[in-house]
Amino acid sequence: MANEVIGVVGGGLMGIGIATKCALAGFRTTVVDTNRDRIAELSKSASTILSELIDADLITCAQCDQALGNLHVSDELFDLTDANIAIEAIPEILSAKHQLFEKLERIMRPDAVIASNTSSFPPDALSEHMVQKERFVIAHFWNPPHVIPLVEVVPGTDTNKSVIDRLVRLLTEIRSEPVVLNAAIPGFIGNRLQFAVLREALHIVSTGAATPETVDAVMKASLGRRYGMMGPFEGADLGGLGTFLSVASHLMPQLAKGEEVLDLLREHTKKGELGVSTGRGFYKWDQARIEDLKALRRRQLVTAK
Ligand code: NAI
């Protein structure tokens, strides 16, 4: 496995993070991007990610140099002819992904694994036009990949078991934490849980019962801490299933179910308040708040050591 050669296609927010993790674990890794401006920035982006890891005492300067030595940048898909795993991280446009997989199938070795970092497309829709569907699999990383270890591995109907095993081995070697789903469901697992919580959070704020600050404070001081140690099922076992059944029977009918909660998100987006990128969302994002966030991220990296 140590001699796997990795290709990452699309060197944006996710692609460069994934590629840097692969290079850091010792794999020769080539990132292919079609945007020349982005290509020019890629080494700097990798260095920024590696610097965060150095600051958190997770790697040494020598490991950083080695990683940068393993990382290659290209605008040419043909540079992936000798790669045995490709991870696609181009924008979430189905037709563009179809075109790319067709090309990768022609260029890459017949035994190469083709994985997609898609957030939303089901595996069978992505591999629809592929000749060898058995070598296709979803590897859904979380942002930023060097901080959040989870990768959801989602096989399609035709995915070969050996392909899943090879991918899981690679993900473990790059110090990610892979989980394999039995079947594809929209949003996989993580996003379903994330958006179930967001729906209720929006509902609470929409009713006026609490502000976004209060909801965030509750989450950070309670569930946030618990969920770092145990999942919802472990939590239910610990709390007692009889108690959970009784509370859930009364509470669940009261929880938000519809999409009217999205009006709150629509109000902000209509005003151009998109969050950190525009300086305002539910909060005002000035430089001080952004620095606080960076410090929290450093702390999370150190805690995860
Ligand atoms: P991005 O827009 O930051 O990066 C996409 C990159 O792909 C750009 O640099 C672009 O120049 C390049 N590109 C476009 N077409 C290409 C092609 N045909 N060949 C090579 N390079 C090409 O996008 P981001 O956020 O990194 O997302 C990539 C994928 O990862 C999407 O499928 C997205 O749904 C998924 N994803 C995104 C997450 C996020 O938080 N942003 C989290 C998990 C998955």
Residues whose N, C-alpha, C, O or C-beta is under 5 A from the ligand:
A	BS01	NAI	V9 G10 G11 G12 L13 M14 G15 V32 D33 T34 N35 R38 A89 I90 P91 E92 N117 T118 S119 F141 W142 N143
